[in-house]
Amino acid sequence: MLSSNLNKKERNDEKNNENKTSENTTIYGTRYFCQPIPKFEIPEDGMPSKTAYRLIHDELNLDGNPNLNLASFVTTWMEEEADKLIAENNGKNFIDNDEYPQTGIIHGRVVNMLAKLFNAPEEENYLGTSTIGSSEAIMLALLAHKWKWRENREDKGIKDNNNPNIVIGADVHVVWEKFAKYFDVELRLVPMEEDCYILTAEKVKKHIDENTIAVGVVLGTTFTGQIDEIEKINELLENIKIEKGLDIPIHVDAASGGFVIPFINPEFKWDFRLSHVRSINVSGHKYGLVYPGVGWLIFKNEKYLSKDLIFNVNYLGGELPTFSLNFSKGSSMVLAQYYNLLRLGMKGYKQIMENLMETAQYLQYRLDALGIFDCLEGKLKLPIITIKLKKEFEKYGSVFGISRKLRENGWIIPAYTLPPNAENMAVLRIVIKENFSRTMADLLIKRMIEIKYYFKAKADNKDLSKKSYPQINIY
Ligand SMILES: Cc1ncc(COP(=O)(O)O)c(C=O)c1O
């Protein structure tokens, strides 16, 4: 068989190469670089640390360049001092609060700062925790609301507590669907419309009832970066409370907007200033400007988190209350979050977010001027641009082809269709992050201009093989 012949050949190669050491050559002259890398079994013998590093490092060159990744919201750059702090604390398990009490204290400080940033009233006893990201935070928040809903009904003597539901727009992140499935809650997804991609109070009204454990609203949706009608939904729930006695909480998914809006538009009411907003999640690793691995969940008042969901463990020394889906996790990103809060302060975050908005608005203006795209949002509220091909160009190519074409130059910009009932619309989404400068925006536009030529030439029925047109094909 071909595979056994190959194995034999590999074994011979291994023998022949055994004497190749690094004494008289570079690392690439050693035997490890002309042998297959172990893939299926742990190798009997290890290898020098520099070799293992170089092998993996080189293989990872095949990954996309994180700095050209305009698909992901996640931070790809931090300052040297933050990198140092992260490296120094990589060995600390966050859960070992008894062993690393100061890390726990710093965690508490971040919770304080975020509760304040989200306008938790002084008189309320807010409560919060770090998580691995917004997904864990959302699941924990919704679990808390499910428990409270049941407790409230039990207090009223209601026995039937088997059909809880959550109401949320169809443009929701997959974690909401996961929560519904994993924790057996009915998911009431409010469909989008051809020309409205957010959750409105009017739409919510039709879906809520006495079994609604929470209404989910999004500050910066994953699909379009738009913002649901949070204040109006709050008003609706206030009215329902007065009319029907139902006290339905709002959970705000502020994964991407929670670290942007407070700095660029502090007057905008979306947070604990609204009476029904009881919990908020935010991704520290998005516009909190920390590398992947940290999110935050804040409750307006500790009373919204049932004691039943808090576990106390004593096997790490001391009594440790935990509210999380996992147990062990690194401390570094929590500390890196604190670093950013100290280092940047309100002014530093504001400056960065203003720059991001300026770059995003500039890029949107330039994209609009190409004449082949429509922008979904007239005035951007977050540094997220969503565009679609103008109708008249759809017959010559698609956003999927454009996305592939951009990838050839390293740009990572995803194309996808919107959720029901706007699934006929396919878009490109560009997330502007801290290290994306005006110069980078210009370089992206340069590439887009070539793409525009392709569409314009097609529309004008011009011969694309003529030299005057860039050699480009949208497939
Ligand atoms: C609106 C929204 N909610 C939740 C999430 C999940 O966040 P995380 O990746 O931090 O778990 C995302 C991720 O993009 C998001 O955009």
The ligand as a Gaussian input file, in Angstrom:
#p B3LYP/6-31G(d) Opt

LIG

0 1
 C      -23.364000      40.603000      19.327000
 C      -22.447000      39.480000      19.753000
 N      -22.780000      38.751000      20.824000
 C      -21.980000      37.751000      21.257000
 C      -20.814000      37.436000      20.603000
 C      -19.947000      36.332000      21.127000
 O      -18.829000      36.920000      21.726000
 P      -17.536000      36.137000      22.180000
 O      -16.781000      35.825000      20.948000
 O      -16.846000      37.140000      23.057000
 O      -17.954000      34.927000      22.936000
 C      -20.446000      38.172000      19.467000
 C      -19.208000      37.849000      18.739000
 O      -18.896000      38.379000      17.703000
 C      -21.277000      39.221000      19.034000
 O      -20.985000      39.965000      17.952000

